[in-house]
Amino acid sequence: MDPRDTTPEGPAAPMRPAQGRHHEPDLRGMTRITLRPIASPMPLGFYTVAIASTIVGCLQLGLFEDGAEHAVALAILPAFFLQLLVGFLAFGARDVLAATLMACFSGMWLASSLVLATRPPGGARVLGVLNLCFVLFALLMASVAKPKRALWLVLCTAVPRFAVAAAANLSGAHWLTDLSGALGLLLAAVAMYAAFALMLEDMRGQEVLPLGRSGPARQAVDGDLTVQLRNLERHAGVRRTL
């Protein structure tokens, strides 16, 4: 036996190949998730929808003098920035439905503002196609947003408004433009109610005006912290892939 294979305590243990890195089988005990509470941006988003819809609706109904399109374009342009901000904050609040809707509304106001201000050739028909795309998007969102009843009601009102606006832009029918303006005022009323109800709820810490939440949306308001953190490790931003 080679003396190098012995130790004062006895024969040396045979060398084993190096093992791979050891991984903790369950990382939940080592994981900490920090949530950043923010104020709800939805009242601002709904108020912006209401104000911009009112201005555009009044234009479509002929309540402004001729040539007011440029002024209307300037008046609704801030809606683009405000709703983009609301969408950004809603993404931070982990509300993908609200964030997606507000960001898309933001893009709609920007496109409408630019077309009204510059009046490019074929602008009305292009807006008509854009409105049709938004209608399809709103229908898809409405199919999954029913538990969030305030958002769902705004979507259900926005679908006919933008559908009629698309038909008016593509056909040029004056009566369709009037109908789109009236539906725009209805959308403004629904959005104003939703914004006011959410603001009252936030200020008083309880539901004051009925919003009709159900399912997860109801649990988000009435459930305890355990309900809120259920399956948090599977949420976007926590799991490895989206």
N, C-alpha and C positions, 0 to 999 in steps of 0.2 A: 504494500500500500504506500502510496506517495505521502510523505509527511505533510505535504501541503493540503492534503484532503482531510486532515484531522484538526481538531481544536482542543484546548485544555479540557473541555467538557466532554469530548468524544468526537466521533466522526462528524465531519461537516455535512450539513443538510444539502441534498442535491440542489443545483441551481434550477429555478423554474423560469419559464419565459415571462417577460414583463406583461402584466395585465393592462387592459385598457383603463381609461379613466372611470372612476366610480361615480355613478349618478344616483342622486336621491330618488328612490322609487316613487315617492309621493311628495311633490313640491308645495302642496297647499299649505303645509305648516310653515314654510319659509316665505310664502308669497304675501305681499302687502299691496293692496290696490287703493290708491288715493283718488277720491272723487272731488271735483271742484264744483261746489254749488254755485249756480248763477241764477239771476232772475229770469223768469220766463219772457222770451222775446215775442211770444205770439200776439199779445194785445197790440204791440206796435205793428206787426205784420198785417193783422186784420184791419186795423185803422188805415193803414196805407192802401190796402185793397179798396176799402170803402171810399176814401177820398179820391183816388185815381179813377175808380169806376164812376163816381158821381160826375167828375169833370168830363170824362169821355162820353158818358150818357147824355149829359146836357148838350154837348156838341152834336151828337147824333140826332137828338130831338129838335135841333134848330133853335135852341134857347139862347145861343150866342149870335152876334152879328156875323155877317159874311166876312170871310178872311180871318176868322179867329183860330184857324188851325195852328198857326205858328205859336200863338200864345198858349194854346192847350198843350202843345208839345213841350214848351218850357215848363208848364205847370206840372206835368206828369213825370218829367225827367227825374226829379228827386225821388220818386217812387222806386226807380231802379236802384239807387244807392241804399235806400232804407231797407228794401226787401232783400237785397244782397247781404246787408248786415244781419238781418234777421235769420237768413239761411245759414250764415256762418255761425252765429250763436246757437242755432238749433242743432247743428252738427256737433258743436261742443257739448250740448246738453243730451246727446245720444238719441235724438228724436229724428230718425231718418225720414219719416213721412213729412213732418212739418218742414224740415230743412229742404227737402227736394221740392216741395210745392212752392215755398217762398222763393227759392232760387229761380225756379221756372217762371213764376210771376214776375220776378225782377227782369228776366230776359224779355218777357212779353212787353213790359212797359218801355224798356229801352228801344226795342224794335218799333213800337208804335210811335214813340216820340221822334225817332229819327225819320221815319217815313212821313209823318205829319209836318215836320220842320223843313224837310228838303224836297218833298213831293217828286220823287224820281219817277220816270216813266214805268208804268206797270206796277207801281207801288201798292195800289189797292188789291190787285189780284195776288201779289206776293203775300200781303198780310192775310188774305183769305186762306191761302194754303197753310200759312203759319198758324192761323186760328184753328184750322182743322186738325193739325198735328197736336195742338194743345188740348183739343177736345178729346182726342184718343188717349192722350196721357192722363187727363183728368178722370176719364172713365176707368182706366186701369187703377188709378190711385183710389178712387171711390169704392172700388170693389174690395179693397182691403182696409179702408180707413173707417169703417162704420163704428167700431168701438170708440174712436175719438170723434164724438158726435159733432162737436163744433166745426172741426176740420171737414168732416163728411158733409155737413149742411152747406158749407161754403163751396165745396166741390160740386155738389148736386145743383147748386144755383149757377155756378160758373159754366157748367157743361152746356145748358141751353143758351146762355148768353153768348158764349164764344161760337157755338154752332150757328146761331142766327147771324152773328157778326161775319162769320166766314161766308155764309150764303149771300149776305148783303154785299160784301166786297167782291165776290166772284160774279154776281149777277147785276149789281148796280141798281137793284130794285129799291125805290125810296121807302116803301112800306116796311121792308125788311130792316132798313136802317133805323126807322122809328121804333120797331119792335126790339131791336138790339139795344137801343138807348133805354127803353123802358125796363128791359131785363137787366141792364147795367145798374139802374137805380135799385132794382130789387136785390141784386148782388151786394150793392153797397149797404143796404139795410141789414141784410143777414150778417155781413162781415162786421158791421158796427155793433150789432147785438152780441156777437161772439166776443169781440174785443172788450166790450163793457162788462160782460158776464165774467170773463177771465180776470179782468182787472179787479172787480169787486171780490172775487174769490181769493185773489192773492192778498188784497188788503185786509180782509176779515178772517182769513184762514179757514173758510168754509164756503160751500156752495150757496150762493144767494139767489141767483137766477138759474133756472134749470138748463143744464147742458146735455143731459141724457147720456152720460158716459156708461159704458158697459165693458165687461171682460177686463183685460189688462189695464185699460184706461181707468176704469173704476177702481181697481186695486191700487193703481199708482197714486190715487188721491186718498183712499180710505184704508189701504193696507198698511201694516207696520213695516219696520225696517227689514225684517226678515224676508218679507214678500218682495220688497224692492231690490234686494241683493240676490234673489234667487237666480241661479244660472249665470251669475255675473261673469264667470270665467269664460263663457262662450260669446260674450258680446264683442262687437266690433271694437278694435283698439286694444283689446285684452288678449284675444286669441292671436295665434301666430299669423294666420292668413285671413283675409276678408272674404 
